[in-house]
């Protein structure tokens, strides 16, 4: 049986008229760095449950905060786990994680000037007190840094959760959560608030399902296959290979060598009016696809009759096939051969923003075999622009990637161009003013190391054990108590930890107006299946769009 502390430490919870602080509800049993163990009086904790202050009422429960006085400061800790400590059931043992400390006001005993980290640890036997709403207002009070409000701190209804924009974007962020938890709406809310704070910002969002156009119709520039007009010559050599090469192994290397030689010659014919001393196959220089196929034909003509012409024919056939396919018109149209690079960058990166700081790039209509290449080009253009504009006035860019696990999958060793460039942005982007926002429902399917590069993690409910473990591994040690509640989060609730918040927090996310929500709601089968009539017209219109491969 555990040796109990002195009875005076466990007096019933009541307000101390002098200090405004509650009577102690327990004491520190053991101190071990960032995590410690305390003893709580069960009767005192249960007495708190009837308090009118919801924060005090939840005192001593898993996920709640407690405080202890050390010298002239209040130490704040989060309760991670609870368990009975004696046979009589009067004493509760709790594992806690220290969050930070604040100064104590001499006359009232109240907490003020809270900061992350611990200067002095408590001694065993130190008294434990419940945290009040007034304490939380000090703990979560936003400082002078630029921030956005996204919801209310749990369990309060009026203490606002602040996300520090510069800290969050400076070291990337990830938003994770199972399908149906409100992940897309949370992403839209965060982006809306950033756009409201910075109407001249520069945000590019890759939207694989066409969900976000409806959310940003009035505040963003919307692009899909009908108006994207992405010139094919913006691709680097690696991306050209992914589109034009159809072979593997040693044959692929032969085809790549031929493509490199002919592509360099085709770019050499460019008439952009700029003298390029050392032209490379990666340079974004306009060239004609017809020049490329003609050069491949000329190279093939140089072969002896005994030579193998198959690589040349393969390349020529594939390029002609893509040129003739209307599905690829948004990228490989003959109209895109002009030098429109400046216009494309200005449109995509919102330079200037004209009050619409976000570009929503809907890639749902892009043929599946080149979707990854399109995302790779957009991501690489973001990174390359940041690198080559280093001597210019800086214009930081936020790149948000929905369904990120599709582009940087685990176990692939980032074998494709999009995986490599997103991995590079995760590691190096902050040096050049490129921030990465990853949104995914399957964090365990992300390439190892990418999630750990995100300085701020916003975790909604995750139902899968592997996903929970993956997020837990990427989060800081002090957030463990919050992480244990991830499976129990309600819809539109999340745990936020890392650089973007002062300390780990549980947040009830604000509701969004109907016209600002993404089109990601689940169908109501019981209601929609009652609707009848007009099926012939529905099928007819659907087949027409299907055959035309357009929306």
N, C-alpha and C positions, 0 to 999 in steps of 0.2 A: 504493500500500500504506500502511496506517495505521502511524504511528510507535508502537512498542510501549513500554510503561512499563518501568521497571527490573525485571529478573528477580526481585528480592527480593519484589516485590509479588505474585508468582505462585508462592509456595512451596506444596508439597502441603498439603492440608487436614489439620490435626492439632490436638489440643487443647493450648492453652497452659496449663500447670499453674498458673501464677500467677493469670491473669485469668479462667480458665474460658471464655474466648472462643476461637473458632476462628481459625486463621491467615487472613490476607486471601485472597480469591478474585478480586480485581480492583481497579479504581480508577475514580474519576470522570473522565470525559473532558470533558464539557461541562455547564454548569449554565444552565438557562433557566427561572426561576420555578418553578412547581409541577411541571413535567416536566423531566427531564434525561436525559443519555445516559452510560452507563458501559461500561467494557470488563471482561469476565470471562475468566479463564483456563479454557479448555475442560477441560483435564486436572484442574484443581482442582474444577470443578463436577461432573465425572464421578466424582471420588473421593468426593464427598459422598453419591452415590447409595447407597453401601453402608452408610451410617451407621445405627445402630439407631434413632436418633431420626427419626421420619417427617418432622418439620418440616425438620430439617437435610438429610435425604435429598432433599427436594424443592427445596433451595436453588438459586437461579439459574434455575429453570424459570419459564415463564409462569404468572402468578398467585401465585407465591411472594413472600415478603418478604426484603429484605436490610437491613443496617444499616451506618451509617458514624459514626465518632466526630468530632464537631465541638465543640472546647473541652471542657467537662465534661459533654457531653450525647451521647446516641445518637440519630441521625436514622433513622427507619424509612421505607422506601419499598417500593412494590409494583412487581414486574416486569410490564410491559405487553407488550413485544414483544422477540423475539430475532432475531439474524442474524449470519452469519459476517462478520468484519471483515478477514480477510487470506486470501491464496491458499493458505497452508499449512493453514488451518482450525484454528489453535491459539488464536485469539482470537475471542471472541463479543461483539458489540455488543448492548447492551440499552437499551431505552427504559424509564424508570422514572417513577413518580408518587409524590411525597412524601406520606406519610400523617400524620406527627406526630413528636414527639420525647419522650424520657424522660431523666431524670438518670442519670448513671453512678456506681455505687457505687465509692468510691475503692480499697478493698482488693481487691475481687473483679472489678471491671470490669463487673458485671452491671447490667442496665437496671432502673430502678424509676420510679414516679411518671410514667407515660406520659400525654401529653395531645395533643389534636389541634392541628394547625398547626405552623408552622416559625418559630423565632425567628432562627436563623442558618443560612445555606445553606453547603454544603461548597465548598471550593476544588477546582478541577481537580487531579487527582492524589491526592485523598483516598482512603484505602483502603476497600475494601468487604468486609463480613463476612456470613456466613450468619446468619439468625435461628434461634434454638433454641426448643424447647418452653417452656423457662423464660422466655424473652423474651415469647413469645406469651401466657403466663399473666399477665404483667404488662400487656401491651398490651390484652388483652381482659378483664382483671379488672373485674368490675362494681363501680361505686362505690356510695356510700350512697343514691343515688336509687332510687325504687321501680322494680323491673324484673321481668321474667318471663324464664325460660329456655325456649328453644324448640328447641334442638338443639346439635350439636357443631360447632365451628369446623373447617373443612376445612384441612389434611388430618388433624387430630388426632381422637382418639376420646373425649377426656375434657375438653377445654377448652370450657366452656359459652358459648353465644352469648346475650348479654343484650339484651333489647329494653327500652328505658327508656319506661315506659308514659306518663308525663306528657308527655314530649317528643314521643312518637309521636302521641298523641291530641290534644295541644295544637295541632298543625299538620297534622292529617289524615294518612291513609296510603292507599297503593294496593297491592293484591296482584294481580300480573299473571302470566299463564302460559298456555301452550297447553293444550288439552284433553288429559287423561290424564297430566299431569305431577304430580298430587297437589295441585292448587290448592285444591280444596274441603276436603281433609283438613287442609291447612296453615291455612286460614281457621278451621276448627273448632278446631284445636289452639290457635291464638292466642286465640280467644274463650274457650275453656275455661280457659286459664291466667289470662286477665284476670278471669274470673268467680271462680276460686279465690282470686285475690289480693284481689278486692273483691266479696264475696258480697252487699253491699248496693248494688251499682252500678246503672246505668240504661242498658241497651243495647237498641236496636231493630234487628232484622235483617230486611230485605226478601228473601224467599226465593222466586224465581220458578218453581222447579222442584220444590218440596216435598222437597228433599234433606236439610235440616238438622233436621227434627223428630225423626228417629231419633237424632241426635247429642246433642240437648239434652232428651231426654224426662224425665230426672230432675232437670235443673238449670235448666230454662227454662220459661216460659209459652208454650204453643203455640196459635196462632190460625190458622184458615182460614175458608172461607165458612160453615162450620157454627156458629162461635162468635165471629166477629169483631165482629158487631153495630156497624158503623160508621154513625152517623146521617148521612143525606144532607145535612142542614142544616149540617154542618160544612164543606161545600164553600164556597169563596169564589165571587165572581161569575164569574171566569175559568173555574173548574172547572165551574160550572153550565153555562156556554156550551159547553164541550167535550162535555158529556153530552147536553144538550137541543137544541142547534142542529144542523141537518142540512144547512144551505146554506153557500155561500161567496160571496165578493165583496160587492157592495153589498146583496144580499138578506140576507146574514148580519148586516150592521150593523143593518138594519131589525128583524130578529128579535131581536137583542141588545137594542135599545132597548125593545122591547115587554116582553121578559123582565125587564129591569132595573126597569121601572116596576111590573110586577105582583109581582115578587119582593119589592120594598121594601114594598109594601102588605101582602103576605102575612105578612112578618116583623113588620109593625106590629101585626098581630092577635095576636102571641104573648102568652102569659100566663105568663111565667117568674117573675113577682114581682119583677122588677128594673126600675126606671125608667131607660130609656136616652135621654139628652137628644138625641143626634144619631145616630140609627140609620142604618147604611149597608148596602148590599147585600152587603158582605163580612163583616159581623158574624155570628159563629156563634150565631145565635138560632133556636130551634126554630120551625117553622111546619108547617102541614098542606099536603100536596101537593094535597089536594082544594080548599083555599082558593086555591092558586095557579091551578089549572085553572078554578075558578069566576070568579076575577078576570080571567083571560084571556078567558073567555066574555063577561063583562060589558063589557070593553073592546071586544070585537068587536061587541057589540050596539050600541055607541055610533056605529059607523061608518055613514055614509050607504050607501044601497043601491049606489051607484056606487063605493064605496070597495073597496079590495083587502082581502079577509078571509083570503087565503091564508096570510100569516105567522102569524096567530092560530091557524088550523086546524093548521098544521104543528106549532107548539109544543104545542098541546093534545093532538094525536094522539101525538106522541113521548112526552110525560109519561105519558099513559094507557097507552101500550105498555110503558114501563119498569115502571110500577106493577103491571101484570098479569103480567109475566114473572118466574117463580119464580127464575131464575138471578140476578136482581138483589136477591133478598130480603134478603141479608146487609146491604144498604145502604139499600134503598128500601121496607122493610117498614113497614106502618102501625104496628107495635109500637114503632118507633124514634122516634116523635114526642116522647116525654117528654124532659125535660131531663136527659140521661144524660152530659153532657159531663165532669163531674168524675169519674164512674166510669170513663169511657173513657180519660181521661188517666192515671188511677191504674193501670189495668190495663196500658195500653200502655207507659208509661214506668217501670213497676215502682216505684211510689211508695206504700207502701214495697216493697222487693224481696222480703221474706220468704224470703231465701236462694235465690231464683230471679231473678237480676239481668238476665236476657236474655229479650226477647220475640221469638219467631220467628214472623213473619207470612208464612204460605204463601199466595201469590197465584196459585198454579197453577190453582186452581178458579175464579178470577174471569174473567168474560167478557172476551175479548181487547180488545173495543172500549172498555172502561173500566178496564183494568189500569193504564194510565198515570195515570189520574185518581186511582185508589186510592193509588198510590205517591206521587202529588203531594200528596194530602191528608195522608198519614202524615208525609211529609217537611216539609210546611209547618207542620203542627201541632207538630212537634218544634222548628222554628225560632221560630214565633210564641210557643210556651210559654216558650222561653228569653228572648225579648224582653220579654214582659209580666210575667215573674216576676223582673225584674232587681232589684227592691227587696226581694225575699224571700231567705231563706237559699239559697245556690246549690246546684243539683242538676245538674251537667253531664250531658249525654246523648251517647252514641255512637250514630250512625246508620250502619249497615253496609248497603251496597247491592250485592247480587250481580248479575252480568250488567249492570254499570253502563252499558255501551255501548248498551243498549236504551233507556235513559231520557235520556241526554245524548249523543246521536249527533253525530258530526262533520258539519259542513256544514249543520246545521239552523238555526244561529244561535239555538239553544234556542227554537224556535218554539212549543213546547207548555209547559204549566204545570209539568210535572215537570222538564223541562230547565232552566227558569228558576230554580226553587226550589233544585235541587241545585247549580246554578252559583252561586247567591247564598250557599248554605251554604259552598261551597268558598272563596269570597272573604271572607265576613264571619263565618262561624259561630264561629270561635275567639274573637271579641270577646264573644260571649254564652254561651260554654260549650257549644257544639254541635260535636262532632267528627264527621268524615265518613270512613268507610272504604269505598273503592271496590274491588270485585273484578271483574276482567274477563279474558276470554281474547283480546280484540281491542283492545288499547290504542290502536291507530291509528284505530279507529272512535269513540273518545271525542271529545267536543267539544274544540277546541283551547283550551288554557289550564287545563282542569280538572285534568289530570294534573300540570301544573306547580305547581298550588296544594298538592299533597300533599308535605308535608315529609319523609316517609319512604316509600321505594319498596322493595317486596319483589318481586323479579323471579325467577320460575322460568323453565324453558326456554321460549323463544319460537322457533317454527320459521319464522315469516314475516318476511321482510326488512323490510317496512314497520313491523311491530310493534317489531322490534329498534331500528330507527332512531328511532321515536317515543319509546321508553323512554330511549334513549341521550340524546336531546335534553333530556329532563326531569331527568336525573341530574346531580349535580355533577361538575365537571371531574376531580377526584381519583379518581373511580370508573371511569375509562375502561378501565383494565386489567382490572377485574372484568367490565365489560360485554362485553368481547370473548369471555368464556367462556360467555355466556348460551346460545348455541346448543348448547354441549357439556355443559350441566348434565344430571345424571342425574335420574330421578324422585325427588321429595322432597328436592331440593337447590335452594337459592335464593341470590341475591345480595341483600344488604340494604345500603342506604346512606341517608344523610340524618340527620335529627334524632334518630331513635330508637336509633341506634347510635353508639358512640364514633368509629369509623372504618368504612369500607366492609368488609363481611365476606362470605365464602362459607360457607354453613351447610348441614349435613346435618340435616334436620328430624326431630325425634323421631317414633317410631311411636305411633299412638293405639290405645287399647283398642278392640276391635270394637264395643262398645256406645256408644262416643263418636264413631264415624265417621259422616259423612254418607252417605246412600244414593245415592252417585254412582259406584259401581263399574261398570266395563264388563262387558257380558254375555260369558260364555264360550261362544261359538257352538258350538265343537266338542263341548263337554260337554252343553250344553242341548239341542242337536238330537238327542241320543241318547234323550232322555226322550219317552215316548209314553204314551197312555192318558188318558181323561177329557176329551178335546177337546170333546165335546158340552156337558159341564157348563161348561167354561171359556168357550165361546162364549155359552152361555145367560146366565151371570152377567155377562159383559162387556156384552152387549146390554142387559140390565136396567139396569146402571149408566149406560150410554151414553144410553139413553132418558130416564132420570131425571135425567141431568146431575149425577150425584153420585158420590162415591168409594165 
